[in-house]
Amino acid sequence: MPPELEQSSHERLLTLLCDMPKAELHIHIEGSLEPELIFALAQRNGVSLAYPSVGALRAAYAFSDLQSFLDIYYAGASVLLHEADFYEMAMAYFRRAAADHVVHAELFFDPQTHTERGVPIEVVVNGLVRACEAAEAEFGITSLLILCFLRHLSEEAAFDTLDQALPSIEAHRDRLVGVGLDSSERGHPPEKFARVYARCRELGLRLVAHAGEEGPPAYIWSALDVLKVERIDHGVRCVEDPALVARLAAERVPLTVCPLSNVKLRVFDTLAQHNLARLLELGLCATVNSDDPAYFGGYINQNFVATFEALPALTAAHAYTLARNSFEASFASTTQKTRWMHALDAHFAQG
């Protein structure tokens, strides 16, 4: 192929990635809190920060592992005190998501990060729900909320959080649809939360959990068999266990993969070493997501573009599969999924 045609083909692929409709299923809304908004909210709410400037805070985003990130993540969340703060944070994310042609987003939020500072769960949920409603009206983005338990805390603390959240779950059952498990994975296996997940299942909530990022494949098995989750968040270490890969493929268990996050937290040293292409080759229902984009260097389109540039084996066919997987793996209605898939088909037919 002549170089000019090869260049043209590459540019078309990048345009296709950016413009195609897609869903984002692994986004921690507190992780979308940009330093500029952190400082604005700190000033408004009278919160003192350990960093003298936006630049100094952004410079601190050099992480050696998951825990070193979490230390800064929780400090940044300290500026969130009022319903308006959560609304503004989520709307800032939705504006970026709309620019990236996200048509559906399922937002994780961490109530324990806020309740331990005296912020009631209903303040968190009400602010996020208002933003979800505004985003649908303004941008046409549909969205759902997933309450995450912090796995470095006890299961008793998770039960307490669930009890506090029940009125909000009942009030917003169409919006707050599920629970997840995040924070430090090492030393906190999924089975630690078996009873609280059983209770959530009784309540009819959708179930997901982080597993197989820093933790071993055994954590993915536990998430599936003990917690009985429907999706695995991250899951990239599944390739270390062929039997697990076979099961994930056979059962079409979605993996919400976050490439830039994986590199930032040293799961992979470089994007060129990432196993996304391998996951697709193995027939897994992998998706691309941004995780904590304010901290990890990019929102969803930046994850797509950077990963496809680093992995030449990925093609337009893989892009289509990843986008289609994101719709299939979502907790949206069948009607919504069908509409998005038709739009995706039309987009690729034109591209």
TIDREN-949612 format. One record per residue (C-alpha): x, y, z; residue in three letters. Coordinates in steps of 0.05 Angstrom, whole numbers, plus 5000, padded with zeros to 4 digits. Each point is the difference from the previous one (the first is absolute). Layout:
N
XYZala/...
***
This chain:
351
500050005000met/502850694982pro/501850415062pro/494950534985glu/494449494996leu/502449665063glu/499950685035gln/493050144974ser/497649325024ser/502950135069his/496750685005glu/493349704980arg/500749475054leu/501450525053leu/494050414976thr/495749385002leu/502149865072leu/498450705023cys/493450084964asp/496949325009met/494349945051pro/502349645063lys/498249855072ala/504550115060glu/499249485055leu/506050125045his/500350725022ile/501050215073his/496650675001ile/504550255056glu/505849814955gly/497650504948ser/501250575048leu/505250444965glu/505050415040pro/496850664977glu/493349795028leu/503249735063ile/503050685014phe/493650374982ala/495849575047leu/505350045055ala/499750764997gln/492450014999arg/499449505058asn/505950255042gly/503949354994val/507650035009ser/504149604950leu/507149735009ala/502050274932tyr/501350744986pro/497550014929ser/496549624944val/506849864969gly/502849725064ala/494149545008leu/500349754928arg/507549885008ala/498549535058ala/496449534952tyr/506049534994ala/497749355031phe/504049385017ser/493949565012asp/492650025016leu/500950225072gln/504450604982ser/494450234954phe/494549895052leu/503650445050asp/499450604953ile/493149794975tyr/497050025070tyr/503450675015ala/496950294936gly/493149765019ala/500450385066ser/497550634964val/493249674985leu/495250225054leu/493450234970his/495049754949glu/502250544952ala/507249755003asp/498149304978phe/495550294945tyr/505650444973glu/505049435001met/495449534962ala/498050534950met/507350144984ala/500849264985tyr/493749974957phe/502450594958arg/506449624984arg/496149364988ala/495450354950ala/506150274962ala/502649284998asp/493449744971his/498149615062val/492649854996val/499449625066his/504150015064ala/499749595064glu/503250415055leu/503449705061phe/499850415064phe/503149885068asp/495350215056pro/504749785056gln/505150514976thr/494850545016his/496049725059thr/506449945042glu/500650764991arg/492850115023gly/496950074931val/493449624998pro/499049494945ile/493750354976glu/504150634986val/504749604956val/494449624964val/495550604990asn/505650414968gly/501949434954leu/492849854980val/498750734983arg/506249994955ala/497749354967cys/493350324984glu/503250644974ala/504949614957ala/494349614967glu/496250644986ala/506050404976glu/504349474965phe/495549404989gly/504649575044ile/496349475040thr/503349805066ser/499549545060leu/503450025069leu/503849445034ile/501550065075leu/506949735016cys/502349715066phe/507250145020leu/503449335007arg/505450235048his/494550135051leu/496049445034ser/493949644976glu/496450295061glu/501650694974ala/497149794932ala/493649765033phe/499550665037asp/500950384934thr/494649574967leu/495250145057asp/501350754993gln/499049964925ala/493449615001leu/495550635000pro/503950284941ser/499849334963ile/492449975009glu/499250734979ala/504349924938his/499149274982arg/499950154926asp/506750365005arg/503949675058leu/500049294974val/506049645028gly/505949915046val/507449914988gly/506549885038leu/506150444993asp/506150295036ser/506149605020ser/499649304970glu/506149685031arg/498449635064gly/492550124992his/497049414962pro/492850034975pro/497649485050glu/501150515055lys/493450304976phe/496049374987ala/494450165048arg/498950724979val/499849794927tyr/494949465017ala/495750545032arg/500750454939cys/498049424955arg/493749915043glu/498550744989leu/500349894925gly/506150434989leu/504849874942arg/506849745022leu/507050174976val/506949995033ala/507250204986his/504349384994ala/506249774964gly/503350684995glu/505449965054glu/496749395031gly/501049294971pro/495249614955pro/497449655063ala/496650665017tyr/496249974935ile/497649295015trp/497750245069ser/496450604971ala/496249544953leu/498649425047asp/499550335069val/497450694983leu/496449764937lys/501750644961val/497650134929glu/506150404979arg/507450015018ile/503150685006asp/507149974972his/501249244997gly/506350064958val/503749475040arg/495049474979cys/504849794944val/504449675052glu/494749465009asp/497749644936pro/494149685035ala/497650685024leu/500750294930val/495949424972ala/494550135050arg/499950764989leu/499549894925ala/494649465005ala/495750415048glu/501350674965arg/502050325066val/501850724983pro/506850295020leu/500150755009thr/507350134980val/503450665014cys/506550044960pro/503050675021leu/498449845073ser/503549334994asn/506350344977val/499650575050lys/499349505057leu/505549554973arg/495749404983val/503650054933phe/506450394990asp/497850294933thr/493850004957leu/503849604948ala/500149435051gln/492550045014his/496049374987asn/493650314972leu/501249714931ala/501349325032arg/493550045040leu/496150124935leu/503949454965glu/497849525055leu/492750184987gly/498950395065leu/494850545007cys/505050565013ala/498350745001thr/504150635005val/498950505056asn/503650575036ser/499649805074asp/502550645034asp/501450444941pro/502150635037ala/505749605032tyr/501949514945phe/501050444940gly/493849954959gly/492649924989tyr/497049444958ile/502150254931asn/507150115025gln/500049285024asn/497649754933phe/504950424959val/506149875043ala/498749255003thr/498849924926phe/506350404985glu/504149565048ala/497149344974leu/500449974924pro/496349344999ala/493650375018leu/495650184940thr/493450324984ala/496849325010ala/502749995071his/497350705011ala/493149774978tyr/500349405046thr/502250415060leu/494350504990ala/494949464989arg/502549635062asn/499050645041ser/492650024980phe/499149255011glu/503350035069ala/496050615024ser/494149965048phe/495750404951ala/493549734972ser/499849554939thr/496550554961thr/505650495015gln/505449494983lys/496749844933thr/499550744983arg/507450125016trp/502349394961met/496150244939his/503450685006ala/506749665006leu/498749584938asp/498150634962ala/506250365024his/504649454975phe/496249934935ala/501550734986gln/507249975026gly/
***
